[in-house]
Each structure stands twice: as structure tokens, then as C-alpha cells.
Amino acid sequence: MNLTRNSCEHNKNVGTVARSGDFCVAAAAATLWTMAGAIAIVVVLLIFPSLVLMSGGVASAIVGFVLQRDGEIRHEGSELLGLDD
């Protein structure tokens, strides 16, 4: 987007746009929101995969603990429980 003096002209849909110095306020705000959206997308793309992997590890640890405990309770008194895992 070109932010020059002539970049902010009257638009029928928007109406008259206020000027601040050499930059159009609406164009600067649009650029700011576009940049914020791009930053948000990059952050989500960088953080989301690591969150999925970490939550998978936590879920695996919980399921493993519960199944280990369940197996020990179900087979209490078996001579096989004394063997090394």
C-alpha cells in the first residue's frame, strides 16, 4: 500500500477520510491491522505445533500411568508382577 499524499482520496463507500500530516489515518490504520494479523498468524503457526506435541506427551504420560495402575490392581498377587518391566 502506497502511503503518499494522494493515496487518500474521497471514497463513496468510506466518505471523507481525515488526514494526519502526510499520511492518511485510515490507510495507516489499515496497514497496522494488516500487520497485526500477519504477526498473529506467524505466532500461531510457530506456537501451535509445539503445543500439540507437548499436550500429546502429557496425555501419553497420564494414559500410561492409569493403565499401569489398572494392570497392577487387576493382577494383584500374580508372580509376574515381581519381574522387572
Secondary structure, DSSP 4 states (H G I P E B T S, - for coil): ---SGGG---BTTTB---EETTEEHHHHHHHHHHHHHHHHHHHHHHHHHHHHHHHHHHHHHHHHHHHHHHHHHHTTT-GGGGS--
